Amino acid sequence: MLVTMNEILPAARREGRAVGAFNIGNYETALAVVRAAEELGQPVIVQLYSRLIDNGHGEPLGAAVRVLAERASVPVALHLDHGSSVEQVRRAIAAGFTSVMLDASKLPFDENVAAVREAVKLAREAGVSIESEIGHVPMGGSTMAVSQLDETVRFYEETKVDALAVSIGTAHGFYKDTPKIDVELARRIGEAIPIPLVLHGGSGTPPEKIRAVIACGIAKVNIATEFQYDFQQKLKARLLEAGDKFIAADLLMAPVVDSSTEFIKREIRFLARL
């Protein structure tokens, strides 16, 4: 059941729901995501941070995700999150990722378009799906809505990406202030562009706002910081419980995976409206 995002996102948009896209950093977080999706019978997207491609961990971890996905009873997409260069996209495709993102949103519009078009060509040749970003979703909890409708439509028309991340007031990381989500902007973009839209910065965004923008065409919701922090806290509690007692690593991590699976299930239920 290893699939591209094109096999799961268009239907989600048509049906007014979203697919959860969860960033993983090791085998245990990947296992929790896939196990949760299987237990609920829902598709899921497993995302790898782009830095994992650069530091050499992306290929072996991606291979582990592929094995989990191929054994899964539900559709699982393996996605490169925030690829920072065409070369990263190329490496992810070579490593067997079924979906990639090139985020050139910090560049001027024309340079963003040019880079994404090159990445789209690579993705089409490989038969994988591709996401990009217009506007810019900031890091560190600072929120701003910077996507412009006419620019967003032009970007889609000139790149023909499969999914598009738009900036509507969310931010990566935990929020420093209460986010101001521009639902009206999301509605206007959704009416103008037929492809699945993507919400980056799902961690800590008010649930009612997430539901509102899903109705506008958001079909993929990224959750990274909240999931990673939840895993960190559960691992911390497990280590404190273990104290000085020896526990083999797989047995030490087993209850952490179980509790993280429950976290992912709650998120999937909400996004899929179960």
Backbone as CSV, one residue per row, in Angstrom:
resi,resn,N_x,N_y,N_z,CA_x,CA_y,CA_z,C_x,C_y,C_z
1,MET,0.822,-1.214,0.000,0.000,0.000,0.000,0.858,1.268,0.000
2,LEU,2.048,1.189,-0.570,2.899,2.365,-0.725,2.392,3.155,-1.917
3,VAL,1.985,4.408,-1.687,1.314,5.189,-2.728,1.909,6.589,-2.817
4,THR,1.524,7.308,-3.859,1.833,8.729,-3.955,0.710,9.525,-3.292
5,MET,0.936,10.807,-3.069,-0.130,11.630,-2.484,-1.282,11.820,-3.471
6,ASN,-0.999,11.671,-4.773,-2.061,11.812,-5.769,-3.117,10.732,-5.640
7,GLU,-2.784,9.663,-4.966,-3.724,8.559,-4.797,-4.589,8.702,-3.550
8,ILE,-4.313,9.721,-2.732,-5.101,9.868,-1.510,-5.636,11.288,-1.275
9,LEU,-4.955,12.310,-1.779,-5.371,13.679,-1.452,-6.564,14.196,-2.258
10,PRO,-6.646,13.949,-3.573,-7.808,14.475,-4.310,-9.146,14.009,-3.733
11,ALA,-9.212,12.751,-3.351,-10.467,12.239,-2.768,-10.753,12.918,-1.439
12,ALA,-9.713,13.152,-0.657,-9.904,13.824,0.632,-10.479,15.219,0.414
13,ARG,-9.958,15.937,-0.561,-10.486,17.281,-0.818,-11.943,17.213,-1.248
14,ARG,-12.266,16.304,-2.155,-13.653,16.185,-2.625,-14.607,15.883,-1.483
15,GLU,-14.148,15.109,-0.513,-15.013,14.651,0.576,-14.968,15.550,1.797
16,GLY,-14.229,16.652,1.728,-14.201,17.601,2.831,-13.491,17.111,4.067
17,ARG,-12.439,16.322,3.866,-11.630,15.846,4.986,-10.166,16.086,4.651
18,ALA,-9.291,15.757,5.589,-7.859,15.934,5.361,-7.110,14.682,5.787
19,VAL,-5.970,14.473,5.163,-5.079,13.373,5.510,-3.965,13.934,6.393
20,GLY,-3.669,13.253,7.480,-2.597,13.687,8.360,-1.236,13.370,7.773
21,ALA,-0.328,14.334,7.860,1.053,14.151,7.403,1.954,14.382,8.606
22,PHE,2.614,13.315,9.065,3.343,13.359,10.323,4.846,13.204,10.091
23,ASN,5.610,14.137,10.616,7.063,14.075,10.491,7.637,13.078,11.486
24,ILE,8.496,12.212,10.982,9.130,11.208,11.828,10.642,11.416,11.823
25,GLY,11.301,10.916,12.866,12.737,11.095,12.961,13.490,9.812,13.255
26,ASN,12.742,8.727,13.486,13.373,7.430,13.747,12.357,6.327,13.441
27,TYR,12.787,5.087,13.602,11.911,3.969,13.272,10.664,3.954,14.151
28,GLU,10.841,4.266,15.435,9.713,4.179,16.370,8.597,5.171,16.034
29,THR,8.964,6.390,15.660,7.923,7.347,15.294,7.235,6.921,14.000
30,ALA,8.005,6.358,13.066,7.402,5.856,11.825,6.422,4.728,12.122
31,LEU,6.829,3.813,12.994,5.974,2.682,13.346,4.678,3.158,13.984
32,ALA,4.749,4.160,14.851,3.545,4.680,15.502,2.578,5.252,14.481
33,VAL,3.090,5.973,13.489,2.226,6.593,12.480,1.527,5.524,11.642
34,VAL,2.280,4.570,11.140,1.690,3.548,10.269,0.723,2.662,11.057
35,ARG,1.103,2.319,12.284,0.226,1.472,13.108,-1.102,2.177,13.399
36,ALA,-1.049,3.467,13.696,-2.273,4.222,13.974,-3.184,4.249,12.758
37,ALA,-2.604,4.490,11.580,-3.401,4.529,10.354,-4.062,3.180,10.093
38,GLU,-3.315,2.103,10.312,-3.880,0.768,10.097,-5.027,0.483,11.054
39,GLU,-4.851,0.861,12.305,-5.890,0.571,13.294,-7.182,1.328,12.991
40,LEU,-7.068,2.461,12.317,-8.256,3.249,11.971,-8.709,3.030,10.536
41,GLY,-7.933,2.302,9.748,-8.299,2.061,8.356,-8.260,3.322,7.514
42,GLN,-7.300,4.204,7.784,-7.211,5.490,7.102,-5.860,5.658,6.407
43,PRO,-5.842,6.381,5.284,-4.558,6.677,4.641,-3.743,7.637,5.484
44,VAL,-2.427,7.651,5.264,-1.567,8.528,6.044,-0.338,8.890,5.218
45,ILE,0.286,10.004,5.599,1.516,10.448,4.951,2.617,10.480,6.006
46,VAL,3.688,9.750,5.744,4.857,9.751,6.619,5.881,10.692,5.999
47,GLN,6.269,11.729,6.739,7.162,12.748,6.209,8.529,12.682,6.884
48,LEU,9.572,12.931,6.110,10.919,13.022,6.649,11.409,14.446,6.514
49,TYR,12.035,14.949,7.578,12.661,16.264,7.521,13.745,16.259,6.439
50,SER,13.872,17.346,5.727,14.858,17.412,4.650,16.287,17.277,5.170
51,ARG,16.535,17.666,6.405,17.899,17.544,6.941,18.360,16.090,6.989
52,LEU,17.411,15.150,7.046,17.774,13.742,7.095,18.368,13.271,5.773
53,ILE,18.008,13.934,4.690,18.637,13.630,3.410,20.091,14.080,3.440
54,ASP,20.335,15.253,4.010,21.689,15.804,4.035,22.620,15.056,4.993
55,ASN,22.071,14.582,6.128,22.968,13.966,7.112,23.126,12.452,6.946
56,GLY,22.540,11.919,5.882,22.720,10.501,5.583,21.710,9.561,6.206
57,HIS,20.788,10.095,7.005,19.793,9.233,7.654,18.539,9.017,6.793
58,GLY,18.354,9.864,5.795,17.117,9.825,5.020,16.923,8.540,4.243
59,GLU,17.967,8.054,3.589,17.843,6.855,2.769,17.520,5.616,3.605
60,PRO,18.282,5.306,4.675,17.931,4.104,5.457,16.602,4.221,6.188
61,LEU,16.283,5.421,6.686,15.002,5.578,7.370,13.861,5.491,6.368
62,GLY,14.068,6.075,5.198,13.062,5.953,4.143,12.830,4.505,3.756
63,ALA,13.907,3.714,3.715,13.775,2.296,3.391,12.932,1.570,4.435
64,ALA,13.121,1.929,5.712,12.323,1.313,6.776,10.848,1.676,6.617
65,VAL,10.582,2.929,6.276,9.194,3.351,6.066,8.590,2.603,4.884
66,ARG,9.367,2.422,3.839,8.862,1.688,2.680,8.434,0.268,3.070
67,VAL,9.231,-0.395,3.891,8.879,-1.752,4.340,7.575,-1.714,5.136
68,LEU,7.458,-0.765,6.051,6.227,-0.643,6.833,5.029,-0.398,5.919
69,ALA,5.223,0.481,4.935,4.123,0.826,4.025,3.724,-0.353,3.145
70,GLU,4.718,-1.079,2.655,4.424,-2.210,1.775,3.687,-3.329,2.506
71,ARG,3.877,-3.391,3.812,3.185,-4.395,4.612,1.839,-3.899,5.133
72,ALA,1.589,-2.615,5.008,0.395,-2.008,5.611,-0.864,-2.353,4.826
73,SER,-1.984,-2.318,5.525,-3.282,-2.605,4.908,-3.978,-1.328,4.462
74,VAL,-3.326,-0.175,4.637,-3.891,1.115,4.238,-2.863,1.859,3.382
75,PRO,-3.304,2.834,2.587,-2.364,3.591,1.765,-1.434,4.451,2.619
76,VAL,-0.139,4.371,2.330,0.878,5.146,3.022,1.776,5.821,1.987
77,ALA,1.883,7.135,2.070,2.795,7.870,1.198,4.054,8.227,1.975
78,LEU,5.207,8.122,1.319,6.502,8.488,1.904,6.939,9.798,1.263
79,HIS,6.987,10.865,2.071,7.101,12.224,1.539,8.314,12.953,2.096
80,LEU,9.032,13.657,1.224,10.103,14.560,1.634,9.479,15.898,1.993
81,ASP,9.645,16.318,3.234,9.060,17.576,3.700,10.081,18.708,3.547
82,HIS,9.646,19.805,2.944,10.472,21.012,2.808,11.839,20.744,2.178
83,GLY,11.837,19.990,1.084,13.076,19.857,0.338,13.596,21.241,-0.019
84,SER,14.874,21.471,0.252,15.409,22.821,0.086,16.127,23.034,-1.229
85,SER,16.266,21.983,-2.029,16.947,22.115,-3.310,16.456,21.038,-4.267
86,VAL,16.686,21.275,-5.550,16.341,20.270,-6.548,17.170,19.011,-6.326
87,GLU,18.403,19.180,-5.866,19.254,18.025,-5.600,18.680,17.162,-4.485
88,GLN,18.137,17.771,-3.440,17.490,16.986,-2.378,16.303,16.210,-2.931
89,VAL,15.527,16.855,-3.784,14.384,16.187,-4.412,14.864,14.991,-5.216
90,ARG,15.921,15.183,-5.976,16.479,14.103,-6.788,16.929,12.934,-5.905
91,ARG,17.570,13.235,-4.802,18.063,12.184,-3.910,16.910,11.433,-3.247
92,ALA,15.869,12.151,-2.865,14.711,11.496,-2.250,14.029,10.563,-3.243
93,ILE,13.897,11.013,-4.471,13.284,10.164,-5.500,14.130,8.915,-5.708
94,ALA,15.449,9.084,-5.771,16.344,7.942,-5.954,16.265,6.971,-4.783
95,ALA,15.938,7.495,-3.590,15.841,6.657,-2.393,14.494,5.962,-2.272
96,GLY,13.587,6.194,-3.225,12.307,5.498,-3.213,11.163,6.235,-2.571
97,PHE,11.327,7.534,-2.307,10.210,8.317,-1.795,9.134,8.388,-2.877
98,THR,7.880,8.331,-2.451,6.782,8.374,-3.427,6.228,9.783,-3.601
99,SER,6.739,10.712,-2.830,6.268,12.092,-2.894,7.385,13.011,-2.403
100,VAL,7.445,14.196,-2.979,8.497,15.146,-2.612,7.917,16.549,-2.523
101,MET,8.613,17.386,-1.775,8.288,18.806,-1.738,9.553,19.596,-2.030
102,LEU,9.423,20.579,-2.912,10.478,21.570,-3.055,9.924,22.876,-2.508
103,ASP,10.527,23.358,-1.441,10.114,24.621,-0.845,11.123,25.698,-1.229
104,ALA,10.754,26.473,-2.248,11.582,27.602,-2.682,10.852,28.908,-2.404
105,SER,9.989,28.887,-1.380,9.097,30.021,-1.130,9.812,31.266,-0.637
106,LYS,11.055,31.121,-0.168,11.802,32.305,0.255,12.382,33.077,-0.928
107,LEU,12.400,32.440,-2.091,12.948,33.083,-3.279,11.939,34.038,-3.896
108,PRO,12.386,34.981,-4.709,11.449,35.803,-5.472,10.544,34.923,-6.325
109,PHE,9.376,35.424,-6.657,8.353,34.620,-7.328,8.887,33.879,-8.545
110,ASP,9.529,34.575,-9.466,9.989,33.945,-10.702,11.025,32.862,-10.435
111,GLU,11.886,33.067,-9.447,12.886,32.052,-9.111,12.237,30.842,-8.450
112,ASN,11.223,31.089,-7.642,10.460,30.008,-7.031,9.825,29.149,-8.119
113,VAL,9.183,29.805,-9.070,8.530,29.094,-10.178,9.544,28.262,-10.952
114,ALA,10.679,28.859,-11.290,11.679,28.160,-12.098,12.194,26.918,-11.390
115,ALA,12.491,27.035,-10.087,12.996,25.894,-9.336,11.943,24.794,-9.233
116,VAL,10.720,25.186,-8.958,9.652,24.195,-8.794,9.357,23.496,-10.117
117,ARG,9.399,24.224,-11.213,9.151,23.587,-12.508,10.199,22.518,-12.803
118,GLU,11.435,22.762,-12.423,12.480,21.753,-12.607,12.191,20.528,-11.745
119,ALA,11.748,20.769,-10.504,11.420,19.656,-9.609,10.192,18.894,-10.096
120,VAL,9.217,19.615,-10.634,8.018,18.968,-11.183,8.404,18.025,-12.317
121,LYS,9.319,18.447,-13.154,9.776,17.605,-14.260,10.376,16.305,-13.729
122,LEU,11.225,16.409,-12.702,11.810,15.209,-12.094,10.729,14.290,-11.523
123,ALA,9.762,14.891,-10.834,8.696,14.103,-10.211,7.849,13.391,-11.262
124,ARG,7.498,14.090,-12.314,6.679,13.481,-13.372,7.425,12.309,-14.015
125,GLU,8.702,12.492,-14.279,9.488,11.425,-14.903,9.565,10.192,-14.009
126,ALA,9.576,10.417,-12.683,9.698,9.308,-11.730,8.348,8.740,-11.310
127,GLY,7.255,9.413,-11.655,5.932,8.944,-11.257,5.602,9.178,-9.801
128,VAL,6.201,10.223,-9.206,5.894,10.564,-7.818,5.129,11.879,-7.779
129,SER,4.496,12.156,-6.664,3.740,13.401,-6.515,4.648,14.491,-5.972
130,ILE,4.247,15.758,-6.202,5.087,16.869,-5.767,4.250,17.994,-5.178
131,GLU,4.760,18.536,-4.087,4.165,19.661,-3.371,5.144,20.828,-3.402
132,SER,4.610,22.038,-3.364,5.469,23.212,-3.222,4.738,24.219,-2.341
133,GLU,5.338,25.392,-2.180,4.781,26.397,-1.271,4.830,27.769,-1.911
134,ILE,3.760,28.532,-1.724,3.709,29.916,-2.176,3.360,30.784,-0.971
135,GLY,3.919,31.983,-0.931,3.904,32.737,0.309,5.024,32.131,1.133
136,HIS,4.976,32.232,2.413,5.992,31.557,3.234,5.437,31.342,4.631
137,VAL,5.415,30.074,5.042,4.994,29.740,6.404,6.234,29.846,7.288
138,PRO,6.268,30.805,8.219,7.489,31.078,8.973,7.780,30.041,10.044
139,MET,9.003,30.094,10.550,9.441,29.207,11.624,9.334,29.933,12.964
140,GLY,9.370,29.153,14.040,9.492,29.732,15.364,8.244,30.361,15.935
141,GLY,7.075,29.994,15.396,5.842,30.444,16.013,5.385,31.841,15.671
142,SER,6.046,32.501,14.715,5.594,33.831,14.292,4.615,33.665,13.149
143,THR,3.425,34.195,13.302,2.384,33.958,12.313,2.193,35.161,11.407
144,MET,1.862,34.869,10.163,1.494,35.932,9.225,0.815,35.280,8.033
145,ALA,-0.129,35.982,7.449,-0.822,35.494,6.265,-0.297,36.282,5.074
146,VAL,0.511,35.650,4.240,1.163,36.389,3.169,0.811,35.910,1.774
147,SER,0.104,34.794,1.643,-0.282,34.351,0.312,-1.239,35.363,-0.303
148,GLN,-0.999,35.697,-1.556,-1.877,36.584,-2.300,-2.620,35.755,-3.338
149,LEU,-3.902,36.008,-3.499,-4.724,35.170,-4.360,-4.214,35.147,-5.795
150,ASP,-3.985,36.310,-6.391,-3.574,36.328,-7.796,-2.222,35.671,-7.992
151,GLU,-1.298,35.895,-7.061,0.030,35.291,-7.146,-0.059,33.781,-6.975
152,THR,-0.926,33.322,-6.075,-1.090,31.897,-5.817,-1.646,31.187,-7.039
153,VAL,-2.647,31.783,-7.673,-3.240,31.201,-8.884,-2.200,31.148,-9.999
154,ARG,-1.462,32.222,-10.165,-0.431,32.262,-11.206,0.638,31.207,-10.948
155,PHE,1.021,31.029,-9.688,2.029,30.036,-9.343,1.550,28.637,-9.725
156,TYR,0.319,28.315,-9.375,-0.229,27.006,-9.722,-0.249,26.808,-11.228
157,GLU,-0.718,27.815,-11.960,-0.830,27.699,-13.410,0.527,27.527,-14.079
158,GLU,1.572,28.111,-13.499,2.892,28.051,-14.124,3.708,26.829,-13.694
159,THR,3.311,26.181,-12.594,4.076,25.018,-12.117,3.322,23.698,-12.263
160,LYS,2.009,23.732,-12.142,1.174,22.532,-12.191,1.597,21.489,-11.155
161,VAL,1.870,21.963,-9.942,2.184,21.035,-8.854,0.945,20.236,-8.481
162,ASP,1.160,19.157,-7.744,0.042,18.295,-7.342,-0.642,18.774,-6.073
163,ALA,0.097,19.427,-5.205,-0.444,19.940,-3.943,0.303,21.229,-3.617
164,LEU,-0.400,22.165,-2.989,0.194,23.479,-2.767,-0.016,23.938,-1.329
165,ALA,1.103,24.209,-0.657,1.055,24.769,0.693,0.889,26.275,0.596
166,VAL,-0.068,26.813,1.332,-0.349,28.248,1.299,-0.191,28.830,2.701
167,SER,0.186,30.079,2.746,0.382,30.760,4.024,-0.885,31.515,4.383
168,ILE,-1.565,31.055,5.427,-2.830,31.672,5.819,-2.830,32.032,7.306
169,GLY,-1.631,32.181,7.872,-1.545,32.606,9.263,-0.951,31.603,10.214
170,THR,-0.665,30.389,9.722,-0.049,29.381,10.574,1.468,29.573,10.606
171,ALA,2.129,28.843,11.498,3.585,28.900,11.610,4.099,27.539,12.041
172,HIS,5.353,27.269,11.705,5.997,26.049,12.163,6.415,26.206,13.628
173,GLY,6.344,25.104,14.366,6.729,25.160,15.770,5.558,25.580,16.647
174,PHE,5.796,25.637,17.956,4.754,26.072,18.875,4.558,27.585,18.750
175,TYR,3.309,28.013,18.816,2.984,29.431,18.664,3.430,30.241,19.873
176,LYS,3.920,31.433,19.588,4.265,32.377,20.651,3.038,33.194,21.056
177,ASP,2.138,33.412,20.104,0.899,34.144,20.341,-0.256,33.360,19.732
178,THR,-1.463,33.769,20.043,-2.634,33.129,19.451,-2.628,33.365,17.939
179,PRO,-2.638,32.281,17.144,-2.581,32.464,15.690,-3.860,33.090,15.145
180,LYS,-3.693,33.899,14.121,-4.819,34.519,13.427,-4.918,33.880,12.051
181,ILE,-5.787,32.902,11.943,-5.922,32.136,10.712,-6.907,32.824,9.776
182,ASP,-6.473,33.071,8.554,-7.293,33.779,7.569,-8.137,32.771,6.792
183,VAL,-9.265,32.414,7.354,-10.151,31.426,6.732,-10.704,31.948,5.419
184,GLU,-10.992,33.237,5.338,-11.525,33.805,4.106,-10.517,33.694,2.970
185,LEU,-9.249,33.934,3.259,-8.211,33.769,2.242,-8.142,32.315,1.791
186,ALA,-8.229,31.395,2.735,-8.220,29.975,2.386,-9.399,29.635,1.481
187,ARG,-10.566,30.209,1.778,-11.755,29.949,0.952,-11.558,30.450,-0.470
188,ARG,-11.019,31.646,-0.601,-10.823,32.234,-1.933,-9.793,31.448,-2.738
189,ILE,-8.734,31.015,-2.082,-7.730,30.213,-2.777,-8.331,28.872,-3.200
190,GLY,-9.090,28.247,-2.300,-9.704,26.965,-2.607,-10.680,27.039,-3.766
191,GLU,-11.373,28.138,-3.886,-12.309,28.312,-4.998,-11.587,28.523,-6.324
192,ALA,-10.377,29.078,-6.249,-9.642,29.426,-7.467,-8.733,28.307,-7.964
193,ILE,-8.331,27.401,-7.076,-7.363,26.359,-7.420,-7.968,24.986,-7.131
194,PRO,-7.950,24.066,-8.112,-8.637,22.785,-7.939,-7.855,21.717,-7.196
195,ILE,-6.534,21.890,-7.031,-5.726,20.830,-6.421,-5.834,20.848,-4.897
196,PRO,-5.423,19.767,-4.246,-5.412,19.754,-2.777,-4.468,20.824,-2.222
197,LEU,-4.954,21.561,-1.244,-4.136,22.559,-0.560,-3.575,21.943,0.725
198,VAL,-2.483,22.540,1.209,-1.773,21.965,2.344,-1.626,23.007,3.446
199,LEU,-1.882,22.562,4.685,-1.691,23.411,5.852,-0.411,23.003,6.557
200,HIS,0.588,23.872,6.500,1.800,23.666,7.288,1.628,24.387,8.618
201,GLY,2.229,23.826,9.670,2.076,24.439,10.983,0.797,24.006,11.670
202,GLY,0.495,22.705,11.594,-0.728,22.213,12.226,-0.633,22.096,13.737
203,SER,0.586,22.064,14.273,0.753,21.903,15.729,0.253,23.135,16.475
204,GLY,-0.740,22.931,17.342,-1.231,24.026,18.162,-2.229,24.947,17.498
205,THR,-2.530,24.726,16.220,-3.539,25.549,15.555,-4.918,25.186,16.103
206,PRO,-5.748,26.174,16.463,-7.060,25.873,17.046,-7.853,24.891,16.184
207,PRO,-8.402,23.846,16.782,-9.121,22.822,16.013,-10.241,23.378,15.144
208,GLU,-10.974,24.360,15.662,-12.077,24.899,14.867,-11.581,25.600,13.610
209,LYS,-10.379,26.170,13.675,-9.807,26.810,12.490,-9.339,25.763,11.477
210,ILE,-8.788,24.675,11.988,-8.386,23.597,11.083,-9.606,23.043,10.351
211,ARG,-10.682,22.810,11.089,-11.907,22.310,10.464,-12.413,23.292,9.407
212,ALA,-12.333,24.583,9.719,-12.834,25.602,8.791,-12.041,25.615,7.493
213,VAL,-10.718,25.489,7.567,-9.922,25.559,6.337,-9.952,24.237,5.576
214,ILE,-10.203,23.125,6.253,-10.405,21.868,5.536,-11.612,22.000,4.614
215,ALA,-12.631,22.675,5.077,-13.818,22.903,4.252,-13.520,23.795,3.047
216,CYS,-12.385,24.487,3.085,-11.994,25.387,1.995,-11.094,24.708,0.966
217,GLY,-10.711,23.470,1.199,-9.869,22.772,0.235,-8.557,22.266,0.788
218,ILE,-8.267,22.543,2.065,-7.075,21.971,2.693,-7.297,20.467,2.837
219,ALA,-6.439,19.671,2.204,-6.611,18.219,2.226,-5.444,17.497,2.872
220,LYS,-4.403,18.240,3.232,-3.227,17.666,3.901,-2.859,18.611,5.032
221,VAL,-2.757,18.067,6.234,-2.398,18.867,7.402,-1.122,18.292,8.000
222,ASN,-0.083,19.124,8.056,1.212,18.700,8.587,1.252,18.856,10.107
223,ILE,1.703,17.811,10.776,1.866,17.844,12.226,3.247,17.283,12.545
224,ALA,4.121,18.140,13.024,5.491,17.727,13.311,5.862,18.021,14.758
225,THR,5.903,19.304,15.118,6.383,19.703,16.443,5.585,19.036,17.556
226,GLU,4.282,19.077,17.453,3.429,18.530,18.515,3.655,17.029,18.683
227,PHE,3.783,16.319,17.576,4.023,14.881,17.615,5.399,14.577,18.196
228,GLN,6.420,15.278,17.708,7.766,15.029,18.195,7.895,15.334,19.691
229,TYR,7.244,16.419,20.135,7.312,16.779,21.555,6.571,15.748,22.404
230,ASP,5.432,15.282,21.910,4.681,14.257,22.632,5.532,12.993,22.783
231,PHE,6.208,12.596,21.716,7.092,11.425,21.767,8.217,11.650,22.768
232,GLN,8.788,12.839,22.748,9.889,13.182,23.665,9.452,13.055,25.120
233,GLN,8.279,13.575,25.426,7.806,13.542,26.807,7.488,12.116,27.264
234,LYS,6.954,11.313,26.362,6.647,9.930,26.724,7.925,9.116,26.903
235,LEU,8.927,9.406,26.084,10.207,8.729,26.239,10.871,9.143,27.557
236,LYS,10.775,10.410,27.887,11.332,10.904,29.149,10.702,10.174,30.338
237,ALA,9.371,10.054,30.299,8.679,9.365,31.389,9.100,7.903,31.467
238,ARG,9.291,7.286,30.323,9.699,5.881,30.291,11.105,5.710,30.873
239,LEU,12.000,6.624,30.536,13.369,6.550,31.061,13.399,6.763,32.576
240,LEU,12.560,7.674,33.050,12.482,7.902,34.490,11.943,6.661,35.192
241,GLU,10.984,6.016,34.567,10.410,4.783,35.125,11.463,3.677,35.173
242,ALA,12.286,3.594,34.131,13.304,2.544,34.059,14.420,2.769,35.070
243,GLY,14.726,4.030,35.325,15.794,4.323,36.278,17.113,3.684,35.858
244,ASP,17.747,2.965,36.797,19.024,2.309,36.510,18.860,0.874,36.022
245,LYS,17.634,0.445,35.874,17.380,-0.924,35.424,17.700,-1.069,33.940
246,PHE,18.368,-2.164,33.552,18.636,-2.424,32.151,17.382,-2.924,31.456
247,ILE,17.053,-2.268,30.331,15.965,-2.725,29.468,16.472,-2.629,28.038
248,ALA,16.409,-3.707,27.286,16.846,-3.686,25.889,16.090,-2.596,25.133
249,ALA,16.761,-1.981,24.180,16.224,-0.785,23.537,14.842,-1.004,22.935
250,ASP,14.622,-2.160,22.283,13.320,-2.389,21.662,12.228,-2.507,22.712
251,LEU,12.541,-3.150,23.843,11.560,-3.289,24.914,11.347,-1.965,25.645
252,LEU,12.404,-1.193,25.760,12.283,0.132,26.366,11.334,1.009,25.564
253,MET,11.438,0.934,24.236,10.669,1.826,23.366,9.246,1.347,23.105
254,ALA,8.963,0.077,23.346,7.656,-0.480,22.986,6.477,0.295,23.572
255,PRO,6.443,0.603,24.877,5.305,1.358,25.404,5.259,2.803,24.906
256,VAL,6.422,3.349,24.553,6.448,4.700,23.991,5.763,4.689,22.619
257,VAL,6.052,3.664,21.827,5.396,3.516,20.519,3.896,3.358,20.699
258,ASP,3.506,2.559,21.679,2.075,2.347,21.926,1.367,3.663,22.253
259,SER,1.943,4.458,23.142,1.292,5.706,23.528,1.339,6.732,22.397
260,SER,2.408,6.737,21.605,2.481,7.643,20.462,1.465,7.252,19.400
261,THR,1.208,5.959,19.268,0.181,5.494,18.338,-1.172,6.083,18.699
262,GLU,-1.463,6.146,19.979,-2.738,6.721,20.419,-2.801,8.216,20.104
263,PHE,-1.684,8.909,20.233,-1.642,10.331,19.864,-1.978,10.505,18.385
264,ILE,-1.348,9.718,17.532,-1.594,9.824,16.092,-3.040,9.469,15.756
265,LYS,-3.581,8.478,16.427,-4.974,8.092,16.168,-5.928,9.240,16.473
266,ARG,-5.681,9.975,17.543,-6.550,11.115,17.862,-6.498,12.160,16.742
267,GLU,-5.303,12.413,16.224,-5.160,13.403,15.156,-5.846,12.929,13.876
268,ILE,-5.663,11.676,13.526,-6.277,11.148,12.308,-7.795,11.183,12.413
269,ARG,-8.333,10.785,13.552,-9.782,10.813,13.743,-10.336,12.219,13.499
270,PHE,-9.652,13.208,14.054,-10.120,14.576,13.912,-10.085,15.030,12.457
271,LEU,-8.990,14.780,11.767,-8.847,15.250,10.391,-9.783,14.521,9.434
272,ALA,-10.006,13.233,9.696,-10.866,12.433,8.825,-12.341,12.527,9.208
273,ARG,-12.606,13.233,10.294,-13.980,13.408,10.786,-14.615,12.062,11.135
274,LEU,-13.844,11.228,11.834,-14.364,9.909,12.225,-15.189,10.020,13.500
